[in-house]
Amino acid sequence: MFSSILRSIVFYRRINIVVALAVAISTAVIGGAMIVGDSVRYSLRQMTRQRLGDVTHVVHGRFVREDLASEVARHSGARVAPAILVTAGMELQRDDSVRRAGSVSVTAVDSAAWSFFDTAERSAPVGQDIVLGFRTAGELDAQVGDTISMWVELPTSIPRDSLLGEREDVSAEIQLTVSDILPEDAGASRFTLNPGQQLPWNAFVSLPAMQERLGLEAREKSRRNPIARPATVNTLLIHQEDAETGAGDGLSEAVRAVLSLDDLAVRLRTDSERGYVSVESDRMILEQAVSDGVVAAADQLGLRSAPTLVYLMNELAAADRTSSDERY
């Protein structure tokens, strides 16, 4: 049997050699692809971790109470810091030259939020200071001590394209002094919430200074301001220790548990004479998710709900009548 197998191998040696080479090449290609894939995946993971620092989850979008950060931290056990994340344009004038950078991602931070990032031991911005990312500083040709003009769109609760939307003074100019420039290898110099391979344009400013300039600071009740208002932010930076084991659901529950009507820009108005409660929004129109939540809550309480659109109009008339006397 052994002699027959050996003679068969020798007789078909050319075919056997070709098959062996093909198997070896295929194995090398597959093994190399797996090694390269693992290497690329590891590199991208490390790049993302360096870019995000200690940030594992982000709540971003609408403006909510700054105190929501401490409340979420208390309910979830995570480390949470408030911040404001906006897009701005910047300009630097030096002698007769003007350098500009558009679509710069500006993050307003306090000391708690600053600790989330790899900052190469740079100090957090305070007052009218601004810390520039490496690419932003290169685009502006900025140096420490330079004065930069930054334009930021003013937040508004009513959409600007609506009838009552604000169309004048939609942006604010802020004069800032460059206090530091992050090195290229610092994680904060690469921070962005948008995935991409290129180094982003970013900058960091003081959270209290940004709130004051945009009218988002806390206001006590006074004769001039009859309604008290808390300080607001549009971003919560969160670090959860067991983030890779699926802690997002717990954080979502914590956020839902501490959200208030003020965070949703929603208010309740009771009409005791007609016996109904009106759910209204400072944003003029209830978002679909909020509207669905109100209807679901009414159903659970056994109440009737009637979604209604209230708007301004110049004339009201019946569609099947043309007499001007029947118009209101």
C-alpha positions as CSV (number, residue, x, y, z in Angstrom):
1,M,0.0,0.0,0.0
2,F,2.8,2.4,1.0
3,S,4.7,1.6,-2.2
4,S,1.6,2.2,-4.4
5,I,1.0,5.6,-2.7
6,L,4.7,6.5,-3.1
7,R,4.7,5.6,-6.8
8,S,1.5,7.5,-7.4
9,I,3.0,10.6,-5.8
10,V,6.2,10.3,-7.9
11,F,4.2,9.7,-11.1
12,Y,1.9,12.6,-10.6
13,R,4.6,14.8,-9.0
14,R,4.0,17.7,-11.4
15,I,0.3,17.9,-10.6
16,N,1.0,17.4,-6.9
17,I,3.6,20.2,-6.9
18,V,1.1,22.6,-8.6
19,V,-1.7,21.7,-6.1
20,A,0.7,22.1,-3.1
21,L,1.9,25.5,-4.4
22,A,-1.7,26.6,-5.0
23,V,-2.7,25.6,-1.4
24,A,0.3,27.3,0.0
25,I,-0.3,30.6,-1.9
26,S,-4.0,30.6,-0.9
27,T,-3.2,30.0,2.7
28,A,-0.6,32.8,2.6
29,V,-3.1,35.2,1.1
30,I,-5.9,34.4,3.5
31,G,-3.5,34.5,6.5
32,G,-2.0,37.8,5.4
33,A,-5.4,39.3,4.8
34,M,-6.5,38.3,8.3
35,I,-3.3,39.8,9.8
36,V,-3.6,43.0,7.9
37,G,-7.3,43.3,8.7
38,D,-6.6,42.8,12.4
39,S,-3.8,45.3,12.2
40,V,-5.9,47.9,10.5
41,R,-8.8,47.3,12.9
42,Y,-6.5,47.8,15.8
43,S,-5.0,50.9,14.4
44,L,-8.4,52.5,13.7
45,R,-9.5,51.5,17.2
46,Q,-6.4,53.1,18.8
47,M,-6.9,56.3,16.6
48,T,-10.5,56.6,17.7
49,R,-9.6,56.1,21.3
50,Q,-6.9,58.8,21.1
51,R,-9.3,61.1,19.3
52,L,-12.2,60.7,21.8
53,G,-10.1,60.4,25.0
54,D,-12.2,59.3,27.8
55,V,-15.5,60.0,26.0
56,T,-17.5,56.8,25.5
57,H,-21.0,58.3,25.0
58,V,-22.2,61.7,23.9
59,V,-25.6,63.3,24.4
60,H,-25.7,66.1,21.8
61,G,-28.4,68.2,20.0
62,R,-30.9,70.4,21.8
63,F,-30.0,72.8,24.6
64,V,-30.7,71.4,28.1
65,R,-30.0,72.3,31.7
66,E,-26.3,72.2,32.6
67,D,-27.3,70.5,35.9
68,L,-28.5,67.6,33.8
69,A,-24.9,66.4,33.7
70,S,-24.7,65.9,37.5
71,E,-28.1,64.3,37.6
72,V,-27.2,61.8,34.9
73,A,-24.0,61.0,36.7
74,R,-25.8,60.5,40.0
75,H,-28.3,58.1,38.4
76,S,-25.9,56.2,36.2
77,G,-22.6,56.2,38.1
78,A,-20.8,57.4,35.0
79,R,-18.5,60.5,34.8
80,V,-20.4,63.2,33.0
81,A,-19.4,66.7,32.1
82,P,-21.3,69.5,30.3
83,A,-20.1,71.2,27.2
84,I,-21.2,73.2,24.2
85,L,-20.3,72.0,20.7
86,V,-20.9,74.4,17.8
87,T,-19.5,75.1,14.3
88,A,-17.9,78.5,13.8
89,G,-15.9,80.6,11.4
90,M,-12.6,82.2,12.5
91,E,-10.5,85.1,11.2
92,L,-7.0,86.3,12.1
93,Q,-5.7,89.6,11.0
94,R,-2.0,90.3,11.1
95,D,-0.5,93.4,9.5
96,D,-2.0,93.5,6.0
97,S,-2.9,89.8,5.8
98,V,-6.1,88.1,6.7
99,R,-6.3,84.3,7.3
100,R,-9.7,82.6,7.7
101,A,-10.9,79.1,8.6
102,G,-14.5,77.9,8.1
103,S,-16.5,75.1,9.7
104,V,-14.2,74.9,12.8
105,S,-15.6,72.6,15.5
106,V,-15.5,74.6,18.7
107,T,-16.0,72.9,22.0
108,A,-16.7,75.0,25.1
109,V,-15.4,73.2,28.2
110,D,-14.9,73.6,31.9
111,S,-12.2,71.9,33.9
112,A,-14.3,68.7,34.2
113,A,-14.9,68.4,30.4
114,W,-11.2,69.3,29.7
115,S,-10.1,66.3,31.7
116,F,-11.8,63.9,29.2
117,F,-9.2,64.7,26.6
118,D,-5.5,63.9,25.9
119,T,-4.3,67.5,26.0
120,A,-0.6,66.9,26.4
121,E,-0.8,68.6,29.8
122,R,-2.1,71.9,28.3
123,S,-4.2,74.1,30.6
124,A,-7.9,74.5,30.0
125,P,-9.1,77.8,28.4
126,V,-10.5,80.4,30.8
127,G,-12.1,83.7,30.2
128,Q,-11.5,85.0,26.7
129,D,-8.8,82.4,25.9
130,I,-9.0,79.9,23.1
131,V,-6.9,76.8,22.6
132,L,-6.4,75.9,18.9
133,G,-6.0,72.4,17.4
134,F,-2.9,71.8,15.4
135,R,-4.6,72.0,12.0
136,T,-6.7,75.1,12.9
137,A,-3.6,76.9,14.1
138,G,-1.8,76.0,10.8
139,E,-4.7,77.2,8.7
140,L,-4.8,80.6,10.5
141,D,-1.0,80.8,10.9
142,A,-1.8,81.6,14.5
143,Q,0.6,82.0,17.4
144,V,0.2,82.2,21.1
145,G,-1.0,85.7,22.0
146,D,-2.8,86.4,18.7
147,T,-6.3,87.8,18.7
148,I,-8.9,85.8,16.8
149,S,-12.4,86.8,15.7
150,M,-14.9,83.9,15.9
151,W,-18.4,84.0,14.5
152,V,-21.0,81.7,16.1
153,E,-24.6,81.3,15.2
154,L,-26.9,82.4,18.0
155,P,-29.1,79.6,19.3
156,T,-32.9,80.0,18.8
157,S,-35.8,78.0,20.0
158,I,-37.9,78.9,16.9
159,P,-36.8,77.8,13.5
160,R,-35.4,80.7,11.5
161,D,-37.3,79.7,8.3
162,S,-40.7,80.0,10.1
163,L,-42.9,83.0,10.3
164,L,-41.8,84.1,13.7
165,G,-38.2,83.0,13.2
166,E,-35.4,85.5,13.9
167,R,-33.7,86.6,10.7
168,E,-31.6,89.5,12.0
169,D,-28.5,89.3,14.3
170,V,-28.3,85.6,13.7
171,S,-24.6,85.4,14.7
172,A,-22.3,86.8,17.3
173,E,-18.7,87.8,16.9
174,I,-16.4,86.9,19.8
175,Q,-12.9,88.2,20.3
176,L,-10.6,85.6,21.7
177,T,-6.9,85.4,22.6
178,V,-4.8,82.3,21.6
179,S,-3.6,80.9,24.9
180,D,-2.1,77.7,23.6
181,I,-1.8,75.4,20.5
182,L,-2.3,71.7,20.9
183,P,0.5,69.5,19.4
184,E,-0.3,67.3,16.4
185,D,0.0,64.1,18.4
186,A,-2.3,65.2,21.2
187,G,-5.7,63.4,21.2
188,A,-7.6,66.7,21.8
189,S,-6.1,68.1,18.6
190,R,-7.9,65.3,16.7
191,F,-11.2,65.4,18.6
192,T,-14.3,65.3,16.5
193,L,-17.6,63.5,16.6
194,N,-17.6,63.0,12.8
195,P,-15.6,59.9,11.7
196,G,-12.8,60.7,9.2
197,Q,-9.2,60.1,8.4
198,Q,-8.2,63.8,8.1
199,L,-7.1,65.9,11.0
200,P,-10.1,68.0,11.9
201,W,-10.3,71.8,12.4
202,N,-11.1,72.3,16.1
203,A,-10.7,74.6,19.0
204,F,-11.6,74.8,22.7
205,V,-13.0,77.8,24.6
206,S,-14.2,78.5,28.1
207,L,-17.7,77.2,28.8
208,P,-18.8,80.0,31.1
209,A,-17.5,82.6,28.6
210,M,-19.4,81.0,25.7
211,Q,-22.6,80.7,27.7
212,E,-22.4,84.4,28.6
213,R,-21.7,85.5,25.1
214,L,-24.6,83.4,23.6
215,G,-27.1,84.3,26.3
216,L,-27.1,80.8,27.8
217,E,-25.9,81.6,31.3
218,A,-28.0,81.1,34.4
219,R,-30.3,84.1,35.3
220,E,-31.8,84.8,38.6
221,K,-35.4,86.1,38.9
222,S,-35.4,89.9,39.1
223,R,-37.4,92.9,38.1
224,R,-35.7,93.0,34.7
225,N,-35.9,89.2,34.3
226,P,-39.2,88.0,35.8
227,I,-38.5,84.4,34.9
228,A,-35.5,82.6,36.3
229,R,-33.5,80.5,33.8
230,P,-30.8,77.8,34.4
231,A,-27.6,77.7,32.5
232,T,-27.9,75.5,29.4
233,V,-25.6,73.3,27.2
234,N,-26.1,71.2,24.1
235,T,-23.6,68.4,24.8
236,L,-23.0,66.0,27.6
237,L,-19.6,64.1,27.6
238,I,-19.9,60.7,29.3
239,H,-17.3,58.2,30.4
240,Q,-18.7,54.7,31.3
241,E,-16.2,52.2,32.7
242,D,-18.0,49.2,31.2
243,A,-18.9,50.9,27.9
244,E,-17.8,47.9,25.7
245,T,-20.2,45.6,27.6
246,G,-23.3,47.5,26.5
247,A,-23.8,50.2,29.1
248,G,-25.6,52.5,26.7
249,D,-29.1,51.2,27.7
250,G,-28.5,52.1,31.3
251,L,-27.3,55.6,30.3
252,S,-30.5,56.1,28.2
253,E,-32.6,55.1,31.2
254,A,-30.7,57.6,33.4
255,V,-31.2,60.4,30.8
256,R,-34.9,59.6,30.6
257,A,-35.3,59.5,34.3
258,V,-33.9,63.0,34.9
259,L,-35.2,64.9,31.8
260,S,-37.6,67.6,32.6
261,L,-40.2,69.6,30.6
262,D,-37.8,72.5,30.5
263,D,-35.1,70.3,28.9
264,L,-37.7,69.5,26.1
265,A,-38.8,73.1,25.8
266,V,-42.3,72.0,26.7
267,R,-44.8,73.6,29.1
268,L,-48.2,72.7,30.4
269,R,-51.0,75.3,30.3
270,T,-54.3,74.4,32.2
271,D,-57.6,75.9,31.2
272,S,-59.8,75.2,34.1
273,E,-62.9,76.8,32.5
274,R,-62.9,74.4,29.5
275,G,-61.3,71.5,31.4
276,Y,-58.3,70.7,29.4
277,V,-54.5,70.8,29.6
278,S,-52.5,72.2,26.6
279,V,-49.0,70.9,26.0
280,E,-47.1,73.6,24.2
281,S,-43.5,74.1,23.0
282,D,-41.2,77.0,23.1
283,R,-39.9,75.8,19.7
284,M,-43.4,76.6,18.4
285,I,-44.0,73.1,17.0
286,L,-43.8,69.9,19.0
287,E,-41.3,67.4,17.7
288,Q,-42.7,64.2,16.6
289,A,-41.1,62.2,19.4
290,V,-42.5,64.6,22.0
291,S,-45.9,64.6,20.4
292,D,-46.0,60.8,20.3
293,G,-44.9,60.7,24.0
294,V,-47.7,63.1,25.0
295,V,-50.3,61.0,23.2
296,A,-49.0,57.8,24.8
297,A,-49.1,59.4,28.2
298,A,-52.7,60.6,27.7
299,D,-53.7,57.1,26.6
300,Q,-52.2,55.6,29.8
301,L,-54.1,58.1,31.9
302,G,-57.3,57.4,30.1
303,L,-57.5,61.0,28.7
304,R,-58.5,62.1,25.2
305,S,-55.9,63.8,23.1
306,A,-56.3,66.1,20.2
307,P,-53.1,67.0,18.3
308,T,-53.6,70.6,17.1
309,L,-51.7,73.0,14.9
310,V,-52.0,76.7,16.0
311,Y,-50.6,79.3,13.6
312,L,-51.1,82.8,12.5
313,M,-53.2,83.7,9.4
314,N,-54.4,86.8,7.6
315,E,-57.7,85.5,6.3
316,L,-60.1,82.6,7.0
317,A,-62.8,81.7,4.5
318,A,-65.0,78.7,3.5
319,A,-63.7,76.9,0.5
320,D,-67.1,76.7,-1.2
321,R,-68.0,80.4,-0.7
322,T,-66.7,83.4,-2.6
323,S,-68.5,86.3,-1.0
324,S,-66.2,88.7,0.8
325,D,-68.8,89.1,3.5
326,E,-68.3,85.5,4.5
327,R,-64.6,85.9,5.1
328,Y,-63.3,86.5,8.6
